């Protein structure tokens, strides 16, 4: 094979990938590499010193509990989580809990390590977002004038799974989720008490009404708490609709009073006070009209029901926006390790997100688009780093299996360049791969400049090209183990290309010159190269 092109597609995120160390730029004035380098040293650096487990593929499910999450893998999973819907995150949380129960029961798991880590990372992102949003709501209420809000809940710190084994993350996640459940239940009880105080105040001196409201208070807490579980969010099971008024239900004043209390009891505990007052007023008018005009009373109850539905919809949307903002903020403020390339800041997105959480100010459509753009930009950058690391590691794995020196560098205009001379190839032939803009190009190389090759040289070139096709088939298999799908397309099957190991690959990867004595397939100009197409979250983006 003289040349080929591939588009690495990111599928599952392998758990143990760290941020890459900065690669040296290629020094074109250096002495050409002649195969004296230690096997895989430079490629190992390019692949960020990933663990032995990733080098040999993903571990089986039961062994995943001891796998340590790498920083780059963790950042990618957090970014994917930020782009997913609440329902998908909840589904992952349910899966993570079930996988943990399987391990506790010593049952076999069907998920591989990458799938287990993905479920756990999504569950962590969901829990951290709910923690941040809950603390923000409590802080806002505590600062409201004349309203002694609930005390700040005593919660564990946000969970960072990076650098920790899966079993430990699961245990910490279970503790965080239990603390969140208790804190949210206390918060809901406080919100229900505040809500029912408004309902009580609407019927001063009416002890029967107060008893009706009090009877429903505990049920309001239970219903709302149940709607916040991962199972309920996965199944999109909300707190339920308020009862619908019928002609039979408004036949007498007591029935109207009870139905009105049931409608108001369906209010979301965090419903806006202004809408609550409208609903209470409509119920009061229904009770006042019940004896003289049941039809009019029913219309007032229908009106109250619409107010409750509107209040609930807004309260749920506000809560979802806060948790969404917390997930975006967590992803956009993550920092790369100190010894690696810094991630770009996004102050135009971070500022509005912080304001939403601190002050409850919703994002404008333009601000929301900016947040989405900055998240997508950071995801694209992280995915590019991941593809570089895993491509380098795949080649390093091949060098381990088949021998021969491997070298990685970053020439100007290239994301990554890999040179590998399989055992028995050197010093005259090697395999070169360059990654530019998400496109991975391969070429079989020979030492020297362009020119006519003799019959013996051409025969050896063709033999190396045939071997290269076998090695690249191995490359695609190893890359698949590392979370990449590599769609390889052969562009030219005969004739190696001229060059020198260690030199800038921009020239030697040009189409084969005619004087080489070999036909070549025309390559598309750079402007028409296929764009990178990393698959991140499929059809489940927000």
NORZI-V538068 format. One record per run of one state. SS is the DSSP state (H for helix, E for strand, L for the rest). FROM is the first residue (numbers start at 1). TO is the last residue. Records with the same first field share a line. If there is no record, write none. Layout:
SS: FROM-TO / FROM-TO
This chain:
L: 1-2 / 11-20 / 22-40 / 47-51 / 56-60 / 67-67 / 70-70 / 83-83 / 85-85 / 105-112 / 143-161 / 163-164 / 202-206 / 227-229 / 235-247 / 251-252 / 266-272 / 290-293 / 333-339 / 341-346 / 360-364 / 403-405 / 410-415 / 421-428 / 437-438 / 449-454 / 482-483 / 493-496 / 500-504 / 509-513 / 517-525 / 529-540 / 542-542
E: 3-10 / 21-21 / 68-69 / 84-84 / 162-162 / 165-165 / 340-340 / 406-409 / 416-420 / 429-436 / 439-448 / 484-492 / 497-499 / 541-541
H: 41-46 / 52-55 / 61-66 / 71-82 / 86-104 / 113-142 / 166-201 / 207-226 / 230-234 / 248-250 / 253-265 / 273-289 / 294-332 / 347-359 / 365-402 / 455-481 / 505-508 / 514-516 / 526-528
